[in-house]
């Protein structure tokens, strides 16, 4: 996939993650069964797509996505039936770190191919 495809997927995923996070009752079909793994999976996927779309700006991407996760947690505290949690932000950060490592591997593999 070309950079612009990864960028489009990244933006679509940002919207989906925000919707899932800010919906009072997200669909049960779209959960791993554990809230922290949902955060981990969402943010590792965002990092991978972001890195493949903007490969040179990984530190800004990491910081921006962590701020995005923090903003979601603040907004969730205002949504009926939802809570903002520090542990969710930690799961986001861990997902970002693993996403960074996986994207580095993917970029090396794409470069070698």
Secondary structure, DSSP 8 states (H G I E B T S, - for coil): --HHHHHHHHHHHHHHHHHHHHSTT--GGG--SSHHHHHHHHHHHHHHHHHHHSTT-HHHHHHHHHHHHHHHHHHHTTSTT----HHHHHHHHHHHHHHHHHHHHHHHHHHH-
